[in-house]
């Protein structure tokens, strides 16, 4: 039986039987790990509230090698990220971030840079930066870290050098107008948004969070959701929740946006 120990973030869970829970972590030293937390749903569980979504902690587990699920022994809280769960917009953007991590990575595929980006993004969501900006900065850098950075210097289908009029963004990168008619998956993308992809990727994290993106921010959010959806084969589950949150936000007159 192998003993494992690492800092980790809770990125998902679901009930198992009457009192257990299957918990998914993204660990600094092991990547994505799924394990059973015995009796964790009981009132007097030793895990208490440690297994809440987004919680950063020190994970200790046993891997027998006979199952895909490890046995979770301890998870000691390092930072609970309570403020992230206390606001719907922060909650929604954090959920999108952890869904990207959960669905774009394979089990036990270690990415130290992605783990650091995940923790850095959750910390930023507790601060004054708008949550949508944090998610955009995370998305741009996560695609880079996982090897899915879109090509932006030339059309990925015909090789025509960019810039060119009326660009679109396809699965691998920018697409010219003529090729976009053949690629049904390409979506229109403004030159401003494409430019911010590169600038946010290369800027220091602190600079990216406060960059004056303006109207391109919502477009970039949509483009990133489209890129991630292509990679996982379907829209993220969080996208619908975020649309509902925004629909219920008060309009300038003080009423929900029905």
N, C-alpha and C positions, 0 to 999 in steps of 0.2 A: 504494500500500500504506500503510495507516494504522498508526501506532505507538501503542500504549496502555500506560499505566503506572498502577498503583494497588496499594494494600494490598489483600490478598484472603485468604480462607480456603478451603482445599480442602474441598469438601463431597461429592465423589464421584469415582470413576474406574473405568475398565475397560480390559482389554488390547485392543490393536489390532494385528493382524498379528503378526509374530515378535518385534518389539522396541519397538514404540511403545505409547503409552497415551493414551486420551482422558480428560482431566481436567476436572471441573466445579469452578469457583471461584465464590464469592460475593464480588464486589469492591466496595469502598467507592464507587468513582467510576463503575462500569459495571453494577452489579447482577450477575445470573447470567451467567457466561461459560463456554462449553465450547470446549476447544481440544485440539490434538494436541501431545503432548510427544514429539518424535522421539527414538528410541533411548533412551528413559527406562528401559526394562527391561533394558538391558545392564549388566553388572557395573561397567563404568567410565563409566557415564553421568554427564554433568555435573550432572544433577539430584540424584544420590545419593539420600538419603532425604527430600528436600524435599517430595515429592508425597504424603506420608502423609496420611490423612484427619485433619481438624481443624487441620492446620498453618496458622499465620498467616505470611504472607510478603509480599514485594514482587514483584508480578507485572509482567513485561514481555511483551507479545505483539504480533503483527502481524495485522491484519485486512485480507484482500485484497478483501472484499466479494463474493467469488464463492462462498462457502460459509458454512454456519452455524457451522463450526468455525474458530476462529482458530488461528494458529501460535504456540505458546508458546516464547518465546525464553529467558527466565530466570525463575526463582522463587527468590528469596533468603530464607531463613528469618529471620523476626523472632521467632517464638515457636513451638516445636514442640508444646506441650501434651502432652508425653510422659506426664505423670501421669494424664491423662484416659484414655489408651489402656492404662494398666497395671492397671486395676481394672475388673471386669466391670460393676458397677453404674454407675460413672462412664461407661464406654464405651457402655453401653446408652442412658443418658439423653442423652449427647452425640450419639449416632447418631440418636435421636428428634428432637433439636433441629435437626440439619443436614438430616434428611429433611423436616421441616416447611419449612425455608427452600427446599430444592430443589424441593419439589412444590407449594408455594403461591405461587411467583413465576414470572414469565415471563422469558425471556432478554432481557438488556439493559434490564430494567426496574429503574432505580436507586432504591434505598430506603436512604438514608444512616442513618436511624434503625434500620432492621432490621439493617443491617451492625453498627452499634454495639451493638445488643442481642445479636447473635450472639457477638461478641468478649467482651462483658461476661459472658455466660453461660458460655462456655468457661473464662474466668478463674475464675469462681466455682466451677466444677466441680473446679478444682485445690485449692480451699481446704477448710475444715472443714465447710461447710454440706452437709447430706445431698443427694445428687444429685437425688433425686426432687423436693425443694423447688425446686432451681434450675430444673428442667424445668417445673414448675408456674408459676413466676414468668415464665419465658420465654414459655410458651404463652399466658398471659393477656395479656401485653404484645404478643406477635406478632400475635394476632388484632386487637388495637386498632390497631397500626401498619399492618396491611394492609387495614383497613376492614371487618373481620368481627366487630367487637365485638358480642356478643349484647345484645339489649335486655332490661333487667331491671326496668323500672318498670311494665310493663303486659303483659298477655297479647298476644302478637303476632298472635293470630287474632281474638279478639273485643274486645280493647281494655280488658278489665277491669283495674282498677288493682291492682298488686301491693303488699303481700303478700296472698295468699289461701292456703287450706289445700291441701296436697298438690300443690305445683307440679311442673312438669316442664320440661326444657330441650329446645327444638326447634331447628331449623336457624338461626332468626333471633333466638331469645331465649326468655324464660320463657313457659310455656303453662299455662293453668289446667286443672284436672282434667277438666272437661267437654270442652274442646277437645282435650286430650291423647288422648281416646278416638278422635277423628277423625284425629289426626296420628300415624300409625304410627311415625314417626321420632323422636318425643319420648321422652325417657328421664326417669324420676323423678330429682328433684334436691332435696336437703334445703335448707331456708332458710339453714342455716349455710353450706353450700358456695356458694350463690348470693351470700350476703353477702360472702364472701371474694373472689369474682370482682371485685367493685367495690373492696374495700379494697386488694387486691394491685395492682390497676391504678393506683390513685391514690397509693399510698404511695411513698416514696423507695425506690430499689432496695435499699439496705442494710437498710432497715427491713423490706421485704417478705421478704428472705431469712431473717430471724430471728423473724418474726411467729409467735405461738403458735396455729397453725392446728389442731393436735390431729388428731382423727380425720377431719377434713374433707379432709386432704391427699390421701389415696388416692382419695377420691371425686372430688376436683377433677381428679386425674390422669386418671381414667376419663372424666370429662365432657369434658376437653380432647381426649383421643384421639377421642372420639365426634364432637366438633365438627370436628376436622381431617379425620377419615375422611369426613364428609359433604362437605367442601369438595373433597377430591381424588377422591371417588367410590369409595373402597375403604379398608379398614383400612391403617394404616401398616405397612410391612414390619418396622419395629423393634418393634412391639408384641409379636409372638410371641417375639422374642429376649428381651425384658424379662420376659415371663411365665416363660420357661425359667430365666432367671437367678434369679428369686425362688423357683421350685420347688426349685432346687438349694441354696438358702440353708439353713444348719443350723437346725433347729428348736430349741426350748428344751432338748431332751434331747441335742442334739449330732448329730442325724441329719438328712439332707436331707428336705425336705418333699415326699415322693412323692405 
